[in-house]
Amino acid sequence: MWDALKTYYAIHSKTSEYTYEWNSPVFLFSNENISQYLDPAMMRGARVLSVCGSGDHVFESLLAGAAAVDTFDINYLQKYVLELKTKMIRGLSYENFMDFFYDYSSPFNQKILGPVMPELTRGARVFARYAFTKRVRPSLSIFGIRPSYLQDKVKYAMLKNILPKEFKFSQIDVRQLPQILDRRYRVILLSNIMRISTLAGFDAYYRQVLKPLAQAAVTDQGQIYFNYLFSESIQDQGNVIKKNYIDPLLKLDPQHTIEFRECTPSNTPFAGFPLLGGDVAVMMKVNQKTY
């Protein structure tokens, strides 16, 4: 009952879409090209820790071969996005899933959810009934690249067959995350938390987030994906990454390395914002011999 009351309060509270708090508006889909930057060799059989967000990092990890995915988010409501989408994929056809989110003539039609509503927790049922008119951020995936399981019906069917009934979720700020983790992960996915956190610059983010995570929760030669750069934001990604991440890390902790993976641009160009190249996912490879 407490979850349902807390969810109802969060949905009806007043917070800006520009804030990232426990009750902020939710992301329904990622605008990152996740399937292109995940390394299948690293993901196969891996235990993964991922920011919950829209759930797309979780889904793409499983499709890439991850054995298990644990999740966290500062936003309490994101766990219900993950739960709802999980139950929808497990229980609805591809066409019904797409109609619920992408039929703009009748968006978020509650009748479509009928078959899955009995499977939802109380908090998720409250979320499903009230959140879509109040607590949803505009989704850039509507305009750009959709996650792979929505581009390909075969992947949707694959995901339906491998999705667990539920995921481990911790509501927590990323800076406190190392204090509660009791296992190590081969891959950690942080999306763009660095951009929206109050930490100023890579040095502070490394000291307060990346280094503690590397020490407490990453296997040797494991990966932490910690930033995603969109094609319209930078013209020369290589020099920007060297200046902002590679060179600073050499001074902070030369045992680790920064790598990046280029992806197809995930956003459609708008007037005044032409695409300048591919998107880039930035990753730190962890050398446990440092500790």
N, C-alpha and C positions, 0 to 999 in steps of 0.2 A: 504493500500500500504506500509506503514512504517513497518508493521510486516513482510511482504514478503522480503523487502530489508534487514531488520535486520537479518532475518533468513538466507538469502543467504550469508551475510557477516559472520555470526557465523559459518556456515558450511565450508566456505572456508578459515577461519582464521587458524593460526598456534598455536595450544595448545597441550600440551602433554596429553596422556591418564592418566597420573599420577597426573594431576591437577584437581581441582574441582572448576570451575569458571563458569561464565555466559554462556560461549560458549564452554565448554569442550565436549569431545566425550560422547555420550549418552549410558545409559544402556537400553537394549531392554527387558530383563527379569531379575527378581530377582533370586539370588541363595540361598535365605532363604526359609525354609519350613514354610511359613507364615500360611497356613491353620491349621497347628498343634498347633501353640502357641496362636492363638486368642481364647479367652474364649467366647463361644457362649452366655452364660448368660449375659456377659458384653456387647457384640456386638449387641444383639437383640434390635432393636429400637434406637440404639445409634447414636448420631452425632459424627463423627470421623474426626480428623485432621491428615493427612498423608503426609509425604514427597512424592512428585510425583514420582520421579525415573522412573522406567519402567511402572508404573501403576499397577503392580501386588498387591501391598499393598491395593490399592483402590479396585480392583476387588475382592480380597479375603475378604475384609471388607464387601462388599455388599453381597457376598455369605454367610457370617457368620451372616447376619441379620441386618447390619447397616442401619439406615434410610436415612442417608446422609453422604457424605464424601467431605470435603474441602481439597485442596492440596496446597503445596508450594514447591519450590525448588530454589536453587541458580542458577541452570542451566536453562537458558531460553528455551533451546531446548527440555527439558524433557516434557514440556507441549504438544509438538507436538507428542511425542511418545504416550502419554496418549490419545490425540485426535485421532490419526490414529488408534491405537488398538481398541479404543471404537467404532469408525465408522466401522472398519473391523468386529468386533464381531457382531455388530448390523446388518450389511448388507451382510456378507459373510457366507458361510458354514464353518463348522469346518475343512473340508478337504482343502478348499481354504486357510484358515488362516494358517494351518500347512504347506501347500505347499509354501506359501510366505516366511515363516521364516525358515523352516527346510528342504526344498528340496535343498540339496547341489549341485545337478547337475545344478540347475538353480535358485540360491538364489535371493530373492527380485525381482521376476519377475513382472515388472510394469503392465503387462497385467491383472494380478489378481486384481489390484487395480481399474480397469476401473469402476466398478459399484459404488465405494465409492468416487471417486475423486470429483464428483460434490457436495458432501456433506461436503467436507473439507473447512476450511478457507484458505485464500490465503497463510498465513504462513505455514500451514500444507501441502498444495500442493507443495510448494517449498521444504519443508523438505522431502516429499515423493519422489520427483524427484531426489534430489541430495545427501541426507544425508547418504544413505546406503553404498556408496562406500568411504565415507570420515570421518564420525563422529560417528562411532559405536564402542563401546568397545567389546572385546571378551566376549561372554556370557557363564558363567559357567553352566547355566541351560541346555545348549546343552549336557553337559557331566553328569550332576547330575539330581536331582529331578526337574521335570517341575511343574509349578503352577497347582493347582488342576483342573482349568478349561481346561487345556490341557491334563490332565491325564484321564479325564472323559467327554465324549461327553454330558452326561446329564447335568453336571455342566456348560458346554459351552452354552447349550440351556437355562439353567436357567439364566445365566448371560446376554444372549441376550435379555431376557424378562424384566430384571430389570435395565439395564443400562440406565441412563439418557442421553440426547443428549449431554450435556456438564457438566463440573465440574468447580467450582470456583477455580482459580489458582492465587497464588501470587508469583512473582519472588522476593525472598528475602533470605538473610542469616538467618540461624536459630537464631542467637543471636539478631536480630532485630525483630523477629517474634512476641514476646509479645506486642510490641508497636503498632501493627496494628490490633490485634485481638479484635473483639467486641462481642464475644460470648464464652461460655464455652463448652468444649467437655468432653465426658465420657472417650474416648480413644484417645491418641495421639501416632502415629507411626513415630519414627525417624530413623528407620533402623540403619545403622552404621555410621551416621554422626559424632559421637564422634571420631571414628577412623581416619577420614579424615580431621577433623577440625584442626585448628592451636592451639587449646587449649590443654595444657599439663596436662593430667591426669584427674581423676574423680572429684577432688576438684574444679578445674577451670570450668569444664563442668557443675557441679552442680550449682555453683554460677552464671554463666553467661547464662546458658540455662535452666536447669531443674527447678531451684527454681523460676525464673521469669515466666516460663510457668505455673508452678503449681499455682502461685499466681494469674495470669491473666486469665488463659484459661482452667482450669480443674475443673470439678465438684468434690464434696466431694466423697472420695473413688474411684475417677477416676484413670486411669492408663496411665503411659507414658512408652512405650517400647523404650529403648534408646541404646541397644547394642545387637548384635547377635554374639555368639561365635561358630565358626565352630569346628567340632569334631577333625580335625587333628591338631588344634593349642594348645590344652591343654589336659593333661592327667587326672587331677583331678579338674573338673569344680567347684565342691562344695567349695573346699578350696580357689580356685582362686577368685570366686565370693565373698566369705566372706572377704578375704583380701583386694580386690580391690574396693568393693562396699558397702557391708553390714557394716563392721566396720567403714569405713570413714563416712558413712551417719549417724551412731549413734553419731558421734562427731559433724557433721555439723548440723543435724536437726533430732533428734531422734523421732519426731512425725510421720515421713514418714517411710515406710518400703520398703525393696528391696525383690522382689520375682523373681523366674526364672522358666521357663517352658522348659522341655526337649523335643526334637524333633528327629525324624529319621534323620540320617546324610543326608545332602543335596548334598554332593559332592561325586563323585566316587574316591576311593583311587588311588593315583598315586605312582609310584615307589619312595621310600624314604619318603612318606607321608602317612603311614597307618592310618586308622581311629582308634581313641583312645576311642571313645564313641559316644554318641549322641550330636547333636547340642544343644545350649542353648540360649533362648531368655531372656534377662534381663529386668526387669520392675520395676518401682517405683510406689507404690500405694500412692496416695495423701490424706493426712488428712487436710481438709480445716480449721479445728479448730485451726490449728497452726497459722493462719493469722488473 
